[in-house]
Amino acid sequence: MIKEHDRVVLLKDVPEEGLKAGDVGTVVHIYREGEAFEVEFMTLDGRTVAIVALPALHVRAVSSRDITHVRELIAT
């Protein structure tokens, strides 16, 4: 079960926000008992890239088999 402040992995691109599947964010709010989540995505130096409301099907909890990976944001 995903809770507030948990890290989650994005499962679907959100191009209008510059997000790609695999990006990791932090849950900042839970809607309707877990039907959707508001997730903050940040750069590694702490700058917020996007805060997005996402249906539960578009994120998953991080697992012990996940590894951090870096990609560079495209300037907008």
mmJSON file of the N, C-alpha and C atoms, coordinates in Angstrom:
{"data_MODEL":{"atom_site":{
"group_PDB":["ATOM","ATOM","ATOM","ATOM","ATOM","ATOM","ATOM","ATOM","ATOM","ATOM","ATOM","ATOM","ATOM","ATOM","ATOM","ATOM","ATOM","ATOM","ATOM","ATOM","ATOM","ATOM","ATOM","ATOM","ATOM","ATOM","ATOM","ATOM","ATOM","ATOM","ATOM","ATOM","ATOM","ATOM","ATOM","ATOM","ATOM","ATOM","ATOM","ATOM","ATOM","ATOM","ATOM","ATOM","ATOM","ATOM","ATOM","ATOM","ATOM","ATOM","ATOM","ATOM","ATOM","ATOM","ATOM","ATOM","ATOM","ATOM","ATOM","ATOM","ATOM","ATOM","ATOM","ATOM","ATOM","ATOM","ATOM","ATOM","ATOM","ATOM","ATOM","ATOM","ATOM","ATOM","ATOM","ATOM","ATOM","ATOM","ATOM","ATOM","ATOM","ATOM","ATOM","ATOM","ATOM","ATOM","ATOM","ATOM","ATOM","ATOM","ATOM","ATOM","ATOM","ATOM","ATOM","ATOM","ATOM","ATOM","ATOM","ATOM","ATOM","ATOM","ATOM","ATOM","ATOM","ATOM","ATOM","ATOM","ATOM","ATOM","ATOM","ATOM","ATOM","ATOM","ATOM","ATOM","ATOM","ATOM","ATOM","ATOM","ATOM","ATOM","ATOM","ATOM","ATOM","ATOM","ATOM","ATOM","ATOM","ATOM","ATOM","ATOM","ATOM","ATOM","ATOM","ATOM","ATOM","ATOM","ATOM","ATOM","ATOM","ATOM","ATOM","ATOM","ATOM","ATOM","ATOM","ATOM","ATOM","ATOM","ATOM","ATOM","ATOM","ATOM","ATOM","ATOM","ATOM","ATOM","ATOM","ATOM","ATOM","ATOM","ATOM","ATOM","ATOM","ATOM","ATOM","ATOM","ATOM","ATOM","ATOM","ATOM","ATOM","ATOM","ATOM","ATOM","ATOM","ATOM","ATOM","ATOM","ATOM","ATOM","ATOM","ATOM","ATOM","ATOM","ATOM","ATOM","ATOM","ATOM","ATOM","ATOM","ATOM","ATOM","ATOM","ATOM","ATOM","ATOM","ATOM","ATOM","ATOM","ATOM","ATOM","ATOM","ATOM","ATOM","ATOM","ATOM","ATOM","ATOM","ATOM","ATOM","ATOM","ATOM","ATOM","ATOM","ATOM","ATOM","ATOM","ATOM","ATOM","ATOM","ATOM","ATOM","ATOM","ATOM","ATOM","ATOM"],
"id":[1,2,3,4,5,6,7,8,9,10,11,12,13,14,15,16,17,18,19,20,21,22,23,24,25,26,27,28,29,30,31,32,33,34,35,36,37,38,39,40,41,42,43,44,45,46,47,48,49,50,51,52,53,54,55,56,57,58,59,60,61,62,63,64,65,66,67,68,69,70,71,72,73,74,75,76,77,78,79,80,81,82,83,84,85,86,87,88,89,90,91,92,93,94,95,96,97,98,99,100,101,102,103,104,105,106,107,108,109,110,111,112,113,114,115,116,117,118,119,120,121,122,123,124,125,126,127,128,129,130,131,132,133,134,135,136,137,138,139,140,141,142,143,144,145,146,147,148,149,150,151,152,153,154,155,156,157,158,159,160,161,162,163,164,165,166,167,168,169,170,171,172,173,174,175,176,177,178,179,180,181,182,183,184,185,186,187,188,189,190,191,192,193,194,195,196,197,198,199,200,201,202,203,204,205,206,207,208,209,210,211,212,213,214,215,216,217,218,219,220,221,222,223,224,225,226,227,228],
"type_symbol":["N","C","C","N","C","C","N","C","C","N","C","C","N","C","C","N","C","C","N","C","C","N","C","C","N","C","C","N","C","C","N","C","C","N","C","C","N","C","C","N","C","C","N","C","C","N","C","C","N","C","C","N","C","C","N","C","C","N","C","C","N","C","C","N","C","C","N","C","C","N","C","C","N","C","C","N","C","C","N","C","C","N","C","C","N","C","C","N","C","C","N","C","C","N","C","C","N","C","C","N","C","C","N","C","C","N","C","C","N","C","C","N","C","C","N","C","C","N","C","C","N","C","C","N","C","C","N","C","C","N","C","C","N","C","C","N","C","C","N","C","C","N","C","C","N","C","C","N","C","C","N","C","C","N","C","C","N","C","C","N","C","C","N","C","C","N","C","C","N","C","C","N","C","C","N","C","C","N","C","C","N","C","C","N","C","C","N","C","C","N","C","C","N","C","C","N","C","C","N","C","C","N","C","C","N","C","C","N","C","C","N","C","C","N","C","C","N","C","C","N","C","C","N","C","C","N","C","C"],
"label_atom_id":["N","CA","C","N","CA","C","N","CA","C","N","CA","C","N","CA","C","N","CA","C","N","CA","C","N","CA","C","N","CA","C","N","CA","C","N","CA","C","N","CA","C","N","CA","C","N","CA","C","N","CA","C","N","CA","C","N","CA","C","N","CA","C","N","CA","C","N","CA","C","N","CA","C","N","CA","C","N","CA","C","N","CA","C","N","CA","C","N","CA","C","N","CA","C","N","CA","C","N","CA","C","N","CA","C","N","CA","C","N","CA","C","N","CA","C","N","CA","C","N","CA","C","N","CA","C","N","CA","C","N","CA","C","N","CA","C","N","CA","C","N","CA","C","N","CA","C","N","CA","C","N","CA","C","N","CA","C","N","CA","C","N","CA","C","N","CA","C","N","CA","C","N","CA","C","N","CA","C","N","CA","C","N","CA","C","N","CA","C","N","CA","C","N","CA","C","N","CA","C","N","CA","C","N","CA","C","N","CA","C","N","CA","C","N","CA","C","N","CA","C","N","CA","C","N","CA","C","N","CA","C","N","CA","C","N","CA","C","N","CA","C","N","CA","C","N","CA","C","N","CA","C","N","CA","C","N","CA","C","N","CA","C","N","CA","C"],
"label_alt_id":[null,null,null,null,null,null,null,null,null,null,null,null,null,null,null,null,null,null,null,null,null,null,null,null,null,null,null,null,null,null,null,null,null,null,null,null,null,null,null,null,null,null,null,null,null,null,null,null,null,null,null,null,null,null,null,null,null,null,null,null,null,null,null,null,null,null,null,null,null,null,null,null,null,null,null,null,null,null,null,null,null,null,null,null,null,null,null,null,null,null,null,null,null,null,null,null,null,null,null,null,null,null,null,null,null,null,null,null,null,null,null,null,null,null,null,null,null,null,null,null,null,null,null,null,null,null,null,null,null,null,null,null,null,null,null,null,null,null,null,null,null,null,null,null,null,null,null,null,null,null,null,null,null,null,null,null,null,null,null,null,null,null,null,null,null,null,null,null,null,null,null,null,null,null,null,null,null,null,null,null,null,null,null,null,null,null,null,null,null,null,null,null,null,null,null,null,null,null,null,null,null,null,null,null,null,null,null,null,null,null,null,null,null,null,null,null,null,null,null,null,null,null,null,null,null,null,null,null],
"label_comp_id":["MET","MET","MET","ILE","ILE","ILE","LYS","LYS","LYS","GLU","GLU","GLU","HIS","HIS","HIS","ASP","ASP","ASP","ARG","ARG","ARG","VAL","VAL","VAL","VAL","VAL","VAL","LEU","LEU","LEU","LEU","LEU","LEU","LYS","LYS","LYS","ASP","ASP","ASP","VAL","VAL","VAL","PRO","PRO","PRO","GLU","GLU","GLU","GLU","GLU","GLU","GLY","GLY","GLY","LEU","LEU","LEU","LYS","LYS","LYS","ALA","ALA","ALA","GLY","GLY","GLY","ASP","ASP","ASP","VAL","VAL","VAL","GLY","GLY","GLY","THR","THR","THR","VAL","VAL","VAL","VAL","VAL","VAL","HIS","HIS","HIS","ILE","ILE","ILE","TYR","TYR","TYR","ARG","ARG","ARG","GLU","GLU","GLU","GLY","GLY","GLY","GLU","GLU","GLU","ALA","ALA","ALA","PHE","PHE","PHE","GLU","GLU","GLU","VAL","VAL","VAL","GLU","GLU","GLU","PHE","PHE","PHE","MET","MET","MET","THR","THR","THR","LEU","LEU","LEU","ASP","ASP","ASP","GLY","GLY","GLY","ARG","ARG","ARG","THR","THR","THR","VAL","VAL","VAL","ALA","ALA","ALA","ILE","ILE","ILE","VAL","VAL","VAL","ALA","ALA","ALA","LEU","LEU","LEU","PRO","PRO","PRO","ALA","ALA","ALA","LEU","LEU","LEU","HIS","HIS","HIS","VAL","VAL","VAL","ARG","ARG","ARG","ALA","ALA","ALA","VAL","VAL","VAL","SER","SER","SER","SER","SER","SER","ARG","ARG","ARG","ASP","ASP","ASP","ILE","ILE","ILE","THR","THR","THR","HIS","HIS","HIS","VAL","VAL","VAL","ARG","ARG","ARG","GLU","GLU","GLU","LEU","LEU","LEU","ILE","ILE","ILE","ALA","ALA","ALA","THR","THR","THR"],
"label_asym_id":["A","A","A","A","A","A","A","A","A","A","A","A","A","A","A","A","A","A","A","A","A","A","A","A","A","A","A","A","A","A","A","A","A","A","A","A","A","A","A","A","A","A","A","A","A","A","A","A","A","A","A","A","A","A","A","A","A","A","A","A","A","A","A","A","A","A","A","A","A","A","A","A","A","A","A","A","A","A","A","A","A","A","A","A","A","A","A","A","A","A","A","A","A","A","A","A","A","A","A","A","A","A","A","A","A","A","A","A","A","A","A","A","A","A","A","A","A","A","A","A","A","A","A","A","A","A","A","A","A","A","A","A","A","A","A","A","A","A","A","A","A","A","A","A","A","A","A","A","A","A","A","A","A","A","A","A","A","A","A","A","A","A","A","A","A","A","A","A","A","A","A","A","A","A","A","A","A","A","A","A","A","A","A","A","A","A","A","A","A","A","A","A","A","A","A","A","A","A","A","A","A","A","A","A","A","A","A","A","A","A","A","A","A","A","A","A","A","A","A","A","A","A","A","A","A","A","A","A"],
"label_entity_id":["1","1","1","1","1","1","1","1","1","1","1","1","1","1","1","1","1","1","1","1","1","1","1","1","1","1","1","1","1","1","1","1","1","1","1","1","1","1","1","1","1","1","1","1","1","1","1","1","1","1","1","1","1","1","1","1","1","1","1","1","1","1","1","1","1","1","1","1","1","1","1","1","1","1","1","1","1","1","1","1","1","1","1","1","1","1","1","1","1","1","1","1","1","1","1","1","1","1","1","1","1","1","1","1","1","1","1","1","1","1","1","1","1","1","1","1","1","1","1","1","1","1","1","1","1","1","1","1","1","1","1","1","1","1","1","1","1","1","1","1","1","1","1","1","1","1","1","1","1","1","1","1","1","1","1","1","1","1","1","1","1","1","1","1","1","1","1","1","1","1","1","1","1","1","1","1","1","1","1","1","1","1","1","1","1","1","1","1","1","1","1","1","1","1","1","1","1","1","1","1","1","1","1","1","1","1","1","1","1","1","1","1","1","1","1","1","1","1","1","1","1","1","1","1","1","1","1","1"],
"label_seq_id":[1,1,1,2,2,2,3,3,3,4,4,4,5,5,5,6,6,6,7,7,7,8,8,8,9,9,9,10,10,10,11,11,11,12,12,12,13,13,13,14,14,14,15,15,15,16,16,16,17,17,17,18,18,18,19,19,19,20,20,20,21,21,21,22,22,22,23,23,23,24,24,24,25,25,25,26,26,26,27,27,27,28,28,28,29,29,29,30,30,30,31,31,31,32,32,32,33,33,33,34,34,34,35,35,35,36,36,36,37,37,37,38,38,38,39,39,39,40,40,40,41,41,41,42,42,42,43,43,43,44,44,44,45,45,45,46,46,46,47,47,47,48,48,48,49,49,49,50,50,50,51,51,51,52,52,52,53,53,53,54,54,54,55,55,55,56,56,56,57,57,57,58,58,58,59,59,59,60,60,60,61,61,61,62,62,62,63,63,63,64,64,64,65,65,65,66,66,66,67,67,67,68,68,68,69,69,69,70,70,70,71,71,71,72,72,72,73,73,73,74,74,74,75,75,75,76,76,76],
"pdbx_PDB_ins_code":[null,null,null,null,null,null,null,null,null,null,null,null,null,null,null,null,null,null,null,null,null,null,null,null,null,null,null,null,null,null,null,null,null,null,null,null,null,null,null,null,null,null,null,null,null,null,null,null,null,null,null,null,null,null,null,null,null,null,null,null,null,null,null,null,null,null,null,null,null,null,null,null,null,null,null,null,null,null,null,null,null,null,null,null,null,null,null,null,null,null,null,null,null,null,null,null,null,null,null,null,null,null,null,null,null,null,null,null,null,null,null,null,null,null,null,null,null,null,null,null,null,null,null,null,null,null,null,null,null,null,null,null,null,null,null,null,null,null,null,null,null,null,null,null,null,null,null,null,null,null,null,null,null,null,null,null,null,null,null,null,null,null,null,null,null,null,null,null,null,null,null,null,null,null,null,null,null,null,null,null,null,null,null,null,null,null,null,null,null,null,null,null,null,null,null,null,null,null,null,null,null,null,null,null,null,null,null,null,null,null,null,null,null,null,null,null,null,null,null,null,null,null,null,null,null,null,null,null],
"Cartn_x":[0.835,0.0,0.883,0.618,1.378,0.826,1.742,1.372,1.998,1.516,2.137,3.619,4.432,5.891,6.613,5.89,6.538,7.056,8.159,8.644,7.91,7.584,6.897,7.578,7.365,7.924,6.798,7.029,6.062,6.058,4.87,4.744,4.386,4.018,3.581,4.141,4.633,5.122,4.028,4.437,3.554,4.273,4.201,5.003,4.722,3.489,3.175,3.885,4.403,5.157,6.645,7.047,8.437,8.848,7.877,8.149,8.13,8.971,9.061,8.86,8.325,8.177,9.527,9.51,10.741,11.189,10.677,11.016,10.471,11.189,10.813,10.329,9.2,8.648,8.239,7.754,7.313,5.837,5.075,3.639,3.453,2.705,2.439,0.976,0.118,-1.298,-1.908,-2.842,-3.565,-5.026,-5.576,-6.976,-7.81,-9.015,-10.021,-9.441,-8.791,-8.264,-7.35,-6.533,-5.537,-5.929,-7.039,-7.414,-6.52,-5.96,-5.065,-4.099,-2.991,-1.959,-1.48,-1.173,-0.464,1.006,1.837,3.232,4.122,5.145,6.135,7.365,7.791,9.006,10.044,11.255,12.303,13.608,14.458,15.819,16.595,17.775,18.562,19.081,19.103,19.533,18.356,17.149,16.013,15.06,15.254,14.343,13.112,11.933,10.697,10.539,10.318,10.082,8.586,7.815,6.369,5.707,4.48,3.599,2.356,2.089,1.072,0.131,-1.167,-2.144,-2.195,-2.005,-1.925,-2.835,-3.52,-4.287,-3.342,-3.843,-3.022,-2.378,-3.015,-2.473,-1.23,-0.929,0.216,1.465,1.372,2.537,2.598,3.79,3.961,4.949,4.86,5.8,7.184,8.21,9.575,9.775,10.696,10.979,12.461,12.805,14.198,15.07,14.468,15.227,15.431,14.881,15.041,16.4,16.916,18.166,17.946,18.584,18.466,19.194,18.577,19.159,18.973,19.94,19.862,19.624,18.754,18.578,18.535,18.977,18.998,17.681,17.13,15.892,16.15,15.207,15.27,14.791,15.561,15.178,13.892,12.995,11.729,11.631],
"Cartn_y":[-1.181,0.0,1.249,2.143,3.389,4.408,5.06,6.048,7.403,8.454,9.773,9.686,10.382,10.467,9.246,8.25,7.115,7.552,6.963,7.174,6.208,6.694,5.879,6.037,5.057,5.051,5.333,6.266,6.6,5.502,5.031,3.939,4.4,5.67,6.196,7.607,7.911,9.266,10.302,11.466,12.63,13.763,13.762,14.7,16.175,16.521,17.924,18.453,17.548,17.931,17.594,17.035,16.669,15.405,14.575,13.357,12.131,11.16,9.919,8.728,7.654,6.418,6.07,5.674,5.369,6.478,7.706,8.793,8.462,8.907,8.627,9.916,9.816,10.964,10.586,11.579,11.378,11.718,10.836,11.062,12.17,13.207,14.31,14.359,13.597,13.539,12.285,11.701,10.515,10.892,10.568,10.847,9.57,9.704,8.632,7.275,7.252,6.013,5.239,5.976,5.34,5.165,5.767,5.694,6.588,7.624,8.551,9.146,9.695,10.265,11.577,12.527,13.725,13.447,13.571,13.171,14.341,14.597,15.631,14.964,15.482,15.02,16.12,15.741,16.715,16.311,17.316,17.023,16.535,15.965,15.452,16.553,17.806,18.9,19.585,19.013,19.48,20.437,20.72,21.628,20.852,21.363,20.714,20.866,19.745,19.728,19.786,18.999,18.949,18.352,18.802,18.165,17.788,16.493,15.978,15.025,15.157,14.186,13.041,11.82,10.653,9.543,8.846,7.679,6.597,5.78,4.733,3.819,3.609,2.735,3.315,4.593,5.234,5.274,4.73,4.679,3.32,3.003,1.823,2.175,1.439,1.642,1.206,1.841,1.39,0.029,-0.742,-2.062,-2.165,-3.205,-3.414,-3.774,-4.052,-4.383,-3.176,-2.022,-0.811,-0.172,0.515,1.245,2.658,3.628,5.005,5.173,5.929,6.188,7.68,8.283,9.724,9.962,10.938,11.445,12.955,13.62,15.082,15.607,16.609,17.244,18.063,18.061,18.921,20.295,21.308,22.678,23.073,23.727,24.193,25.683],
"Cartn_z":[0.0,0.0,0.0,-0.899,-1.018,-0.014,0.714,1.722,1.374,2.037,1.855,2.209,1.444,1.585,1.031,0.527,-0.135,-1.495,-1.904,-3.263,-4.182,-5.373,-6.369,-7.72,-8.581,-9.927,-10.916,-11.818,-12.857,-13.924,-14.289,-15.251,-16.656,-16.805,-18.103,-18.276,-19.462,-19.741,-19.478,-18.991,-18.853,-19.577,-20.926,-21.715,-21.429,-21.088,-20.826,-19.579,-18.745,-17.549,-17.681,-18.817,-19.028,-18.289,-17.905,-17.142,-18.033,-17.686,-18.457,-17.528,-18.098,-17.339,-16.723,-15.467,-14.75,-13.82,-14.024,-13.103,-11.713,-10.692,-9.309,-8.655,-7.98,-7.277,-5.864,-5.131,-3.748,-3.638,-3.016,-2.829,-1.796,-2.18,-1.261,-0.837,-1.528,-1.148,-1.754,-1.033,-1.504,-1.687,-2.855,-3.16,-3.082,-2.574,-2.571,-2.163,-1.018,-0.44,-1.401,-2.134,-2.994,-4.443,-4.867,-6.288,-7.138,-6.524,-7.226,-6.208,-6.739,-5.88,-6.475,-5.618,-6.044,-5.752,-6.79,-6.688,-7.086,-6.265,-6.575,-7.177,-8.313,-8.984,-8.865,-8.449,-8.191,-8.861,-9.108,-9.537,-8.312,-8.549,-7.434,-6.512,-6.997,-6.12,-5.417,-5.541,-4.773,-5.45,-6.736,-7.458,-7.917,-7.61,-8.049,-9.555,-10.232,-11.671,-11.948,-11.199,-11.401,-10.169,-9.929,-8.957,-9.742,-9.808,-10.724,-9.999,-10.265,-9.782,-10.797,-10.309,-11.185,-10.685,-11.607,-11.189,-10.673,-9.782,-9.168,-10.207,-11.342,-12.385,-13.065,-12.822,-13.472,-12.607,-11.379,-10.495,-9.801,-9.318,-8.462,-7.366,-6.276,-5.185,-5.639,-5.093,-5.374,-4.721,-5.272,-4.702,-4.359,-3.64,-3.251,-4.452,-5.594,-6.796,-7.719,-7.356,-8.165,-7.9,-8.911,-8.789,-9.334,-8.712,-9.169,-10.501,-11.406,-12.719,-13.014,-13.656,-13.933,-15.414,-15.689,-17.057,-16.95,-17.992,-17.987,-18.518,-17.823,-18.276,-19.526,-20.405,-21.581,-21.156,-21.441,-21.07,-21.773,-21.002,-21.589,-21.526],
"occupancy":[1.0,1.0,1.0,1.0,1.0,1.0,1.0,1.0,1.0,1.0,1.0,1.0,1.0,1.0,1.0,1.0,1.0,1.0,1.0,1.0,1.0,1.0,1.0,1.0,1.0,1.0,1.0,1.0,1.0,1.0,1.0,1.0,1.0,1.0,1.0,1.0,1.0,1.0,1.0,1.0,1.0,1.0,1.0,1.0,1.0,1.0,1.0,1.0,1.0,1.0,1.0,1.0,1.0,1.0,1.0,1.0,1.0,1.0,1.0,1.0,1.0,1.0,1.0,1.0,1.0,1.0,1.0,1.0,1.0,1.0,1.0,1.0,1.0,1.0,1.0,1.0,1.0,1.0,1.0,1.0,1.0,1.0,1.0,1.0,1.0,1.0,1.0,1.0,1.0,1.0,1.0,1.0,1.0,1.0,1.0,1.0,1.0,1.0,1.0,1.0,1.0,1.0,1.0,1.0,1.0,1.0,1.0,1.0,1.0,1.0,1.0,1.0,1.0,1.0,1.0,1.0,1.0,1.0,1.0,1.0,1.0,1.0,1.0,1.0,1.0,1.0,1.0,1.0,1.0,1.0,1.0,1.0,1.0,1.0,1.0,1.0,1.0,1.0,1.0,1.0,1.0,1.0,1.0,1.0,1.0,1.0,1.0,1.0,1.0,1.0,1.0,1.0,1.0,1.0,1.0,1.0,1.0,1.0,1.0,1.0,1.0,1.0,1.0,1.0,1.0,1.0,1.0,1.0,1.0,1.0,1.0,1.0,1.0,1.0,1.0,1.0,1.0,1.0,1.0,1.0,1.0,1.0,1.0,1.0,1.0,1.0,1.0,1.0,1.0,1.0,1.0,1.0,1.0,1.0,1.0,1.0,1.0,1.0,1.0,1.0,1.0,1.0,1.0,1.0,1.0,1.0,1.0,1.0,1.0,1.0,1.0,1.0,1.0,1.0,1.0,1.0,1.0,1.0,1.0,1.0,1.0,1.0,1.0,1.0,1.0,1.0,1.0,1.0],
"B_iso_or_equiv":[0.0,0.0,0.0,0.0,0.0,0.0,0.0,0.0,0.0,0.0,0.0,0.0,0.0,0.0,0.0,0.0,0.0,0.0,0.0,0.0,0.0,0.0,0.0,0.0,0.0,0.0,0.0,0.0,0.0,0.0,0.0,0.0,0.0,0.0,0.0,0.0,0.0,0.0,0.0,0.0,0.0,0.0,0.0,0.0,0.0,0.0,0.0,0.0,0.0,0.0,0.0,0.0,0.0,0.0,0.0,0.0,0.0,0.0,0.0,0.0,0.0,0.0,0.0,0.0,0.0,0.0,0.0,0.0,0.0,0.0,0.0,0.0,0.0,0.0,0.0,0.0,0.0,0.0,0.0,0.0,0.0,0.0,0.0,0.0,0.0,0.0,0.0,0.0,0.0,0.0,0.0,0.0,0.0,0.0,0.0,0.0,0.0,0.0,0.0,0.0,0.0,0.0,0.0,0.0,0.0,0.0,0.0,0.0,0.0,0.0,0.0,0.0,0.0,0.0,0.0,0.0,0.0,0.0,0.0,0.0,0.0,0.0,0.0,0.0,0.0,0.0,0.0,0.0,0.0,0.0,0.0,0.0,0.0,0.0,0.0,0.0,0.0,0.0,0.0,0.0,0.0,0.0,0.0,0.0,0.0,0.0,0.0,0.0,0.0,0.0,0.0,0.0,0.0,0.0,0.0,0.0,0.0,0.0,0.0,0.0,0.0,0.0,0.0,0.0,0.0,0.0,0.0,0.0,0.0,0.0,0.0,0.0,0.0,0.0,0.0,0.0,0.0,0.0,0.0,0.0,0.0,0.0,0.0,0.0,0.0,0.0,0.0,0.0,0.0,0.0,0.0,0.0,0.0,0.0,0.0,0.0,0.0,0.0,0.0,0.0,0.0,0.0,0.0,0.0,0.0,0.0,0.0,0.0,0.0,0.0,0.0,0.0,0.0,0.0,0.0,0.0,0.0,0.0,0.0,0.0,0.0,0.0,0.0,0.0,0.0,0.0,0.0,0.0],
"pdbx_formal_charge":[null,null,null,null,null,null,null,null,null,null,null,null,null,null,null,null,null,null,null,null,null,null,null,null,null,null,null,null,null,null,null,null,null,null,null,null,null,null,null,null,null,null,null,null,null,null,null,null,null,null,null,null,null,null,null,null,null,null,null,null,null,null,null,null,null,null,null,null,null,null,null,null,null,null,null,null,null,null,null,null,null,null,null,null,null,null,null,null,null,null,null,null,null,null,null,null,null,null,null,null,null,null,null,null,null,null,null,null,null,null,null,null,null,null,null,null,null,null,null,null,null,null,null,null,null,null,null,null,null,null,null,null,null,null,null,null,null,null,null,null,null,null,null,null,null,null,null,null,null,null,null,null,null,null,null,null,null,null,null,null,null,null,null,null,null,null,null,null,null,null,null,null,null,null,null,null,null,null,null,null,null,null,null,null,null,null,null,null,null,null,null,null,null,null,null,null,null,null,null,null,null,null,null,null,null,null,null,null,null,null,null,null,null,null,null,null,null,null,null,null,null,null,null,null,null,null,null,null],
"auth_seq_id":[1,1,1,2,2,2,3,3,3,4,4,4,5,5,5,6,6,6,7,7,7,8,8,8,9,9,9,10,10,10,11,11,11,12,12,12,13,13,13,14,14,14,15,15,15,16,16,16,17,17,17,18,18,18,19,19,19,20,20,20,21,21,21,22,22,22,23,23,23,24,24,24,25,25,25,26,26,26,27,27,27,28,28,28,29,29,29,30,30,30,31,31,31,32,32,32,33,33,33,34,34,34,35,35,35,36,36,36,37,37,37,38,38,38,39,39,39,40,40,40,41,41,41,42,42,42,43,43,43,44,44,44,45,45,45,46,46,46,47,47,47,48,48,48,49,49,49,50,50,50,51,51,51,52,52,52,53,53,53,54,54,54,55,55,55,56,56,56,57,57,57,58,58,58,59,59,59,60,60,60,61,61,61,62,62,62,63,63,63,64,64,64,65,65,65,66,66,66,67,67,67,68,68,68,69,69,69,70,70,70,71,71,71,72,72,72,73,73,73,74,74,74,75,75,75,76,76,76],
"auth_comp_id":["MET","MET","MET","ILE","ILE","ILE","LYS","LYS","LYS","GLU","GLU","GLU","HIS","HIS","HIS","ASP","ASP","ASP","ARG","ARG","ARG","VAL","VAL","VAL","VAL","VAL","VAL","LEU","LEU","LEU","LEU","LEU","LEU","LYS","LYS","LYS","ASP","ASP","ASP","VAL","VAL","VAL","PRO","PRO","PRO","GLU","GLU","GLU","GLU","GLU","GLU","GLY","GLY","GLY","LEU","LEU","LEU","LYS","LYS","LYS","ALA","ALA","ALA","GLY","GLY","GLY","ASP","ASP","ASP","VAL","VAL","VAL","GLY","GLY","GLY","THR","THR","THR","VAL","VAL","VAL","VAL","VAL","VAL","HIS","HIS","HIS","ILE","ILE","ILE","TYR","TYR","TYR","ARG","ARG","ARG","GLU","GLU","GLU","GLY","GLY","GLY","GLU","GLU","GLU","ALA","ALA","ALA","PHE","PHE","PHE","GLU","GLU","GLU","VAL","VAL","VAL","GLU","GLU","GLU","PHE","PHE","PHE","MET","MET","MET","THR","THR","THR","LEU","LEU","LEU","ASP","ASP","ASP","GLY","GLY","GLY","ARG","ARG","ARG","THR","THR","THR","VAL","VAL","VAL","ALA","ALA","ALA","ILE","ILE","ILE","VAL","VAL","VAL","ALA","ALA","ALA","LEU","LEU","LEU","PRO","PRO","PRO","ALA","ALA","ALA","LEU","LEU","LEU","HIS","HIS","HIS","VAL","VAL","VAL","ARG","ARG","ARG","ALA","ALA","ALA","VAL","VAL","VAL","SER","SER","SER","SER","SER","SER","ARG","ARG","ARG","ASP","ASP","ASP","ILE","ILE","ILE","THR","THR","THR","HIS","HIS","HIS","VAL","VAL","VAL","ARG","ARG","ARG","GLU","GLU","GLU","LEU","LEU","LEU","ILE","ILE","ILE","ALA","ALA","ALA","THR","THR","THR"],
"auth_asym_id":["A","A","A","A","A","A","A","A","A","A","A","A","A","A","A","A","A","A","A","A","A","A","A","A","A","A","A","A","A","A","A","A","A","A","A","A","A","A","A","A","A","A","A","A","A","A","A","A","A","A","A","A","A","A","A","A","A","A","A","A","A","A","A","A","A","A","A","A","A","A","A","A","A","A","A","A","A","A","A","A","A","A","A","A","A","A","A","A","A","A","A","A","A","A","A","A","A","A","A","A","A","A","A","A","A","A","A","A","A","A","A","A","A","A","A","A","A","A","A","A","A","A","A","A","A","A","A","A","A","A","A","A","A","A","A","A","A","A","A","A","A","A","A","A","A","A","A","A","A","A","A","A","A","A","A","A","A","A","A","A","A","A","A","A","A","A","A","A","A","A","A","A","A","A","A","A","A","A","A","A","A","A","A","A","A","A","A","A","A","A","A","A","A","A","A","A","A","A","A","A","A","A","A","A","A","A","A","A","A","A","A","A","A","A","A","A","A","A","A","A","A","A","A","A","A","A","A","A"],
"auth_atom_id":["N","CA","C","N","CA","C","N","CA","C","N","CA","C","N","CA","C","N","CA","C","N","CA","C","N","CA","C","N","CA","C","N","CA","C","N","CA","C","N","CA","C","N","CA","C","N","CA","C","N","CA","C","N","CA","C","N","CA","C","N","CA","C","N","CA","C","N","CA","C","N","CA","C","N","CA","C","N","CA","C","N","CA","C","N","CA","C","N","CA","C","N","CA","C","N","CA","C","N","CA","C","N","CA","C","N","CA","C","N","CA","C","N","CA","C","N","CA","C","N","CA","C","N","CA","C","N","CA","C","N","CA","C","N","CA","C","N","CA","C","N","CA","C","N","CA","C","N","CA","C","N","CA","C","N","CA","C","N","CA","C","N","CA","C","N","CA","C","N","CA","C","N","CA","C","N","CA","C","N","CA","C","N","CA","C","N","CA","C","N","CA","C","N","CA","C","N","CA","C","N","CA","C","N","CA","C","N","CA","C","N","CA","C","N","CA","C","N","CA","C","N","CA","C","N","CA","C","N","CA","C","N","CA","C","N","CA","C","N","CA","C","N","CA","C","N","CA","C","N","CA","C","N","CA","C","N","CA","C","N","CA","C","N","CA","C"],
"pdbx_PDB_model_num":[1,1,1,1,1,1,1,1,1,1,1,1,1,1,1,1,1,1,1,1,1,1,1,1,1,1,1,1,1,1,1,1,1,1,1,1,1,1,1,1,1,1,1,1,1,1,1,1,1,1,1,1,1,1,1,1,1,1,1,1,1,1,1,1,1,1,1,1,1,1,1,1,1,1,1,1,1,1,1,1,1,1,1,1,1,1,1,1,1,1,1,1,1,1,1,1,1,1,1,1,1,1,1,1,1,1,1,1,1,1,1,1,1,1,1,1,1,1,1,1,1,1,1,1,1,1,1,1,1,1,1,1,1,1,1,1,1,1,1,1,1,1,1,1,1,1,1,1,1,1,1,1,1,1,1,1,1,1,1,1,1,1,1,1,1,1,1,1,1,1,1,1,1,1,1,1,1,1,1,1,1,1,1,1,1,1,1,1,1,1,1,1,1,1,1,1,1,1,1,1,1,1,1,1,1,1,1,1,1,1,1,1,1,1,1,1,1,1,1,1,1,1,1,1,1,1,1,1]
}}}
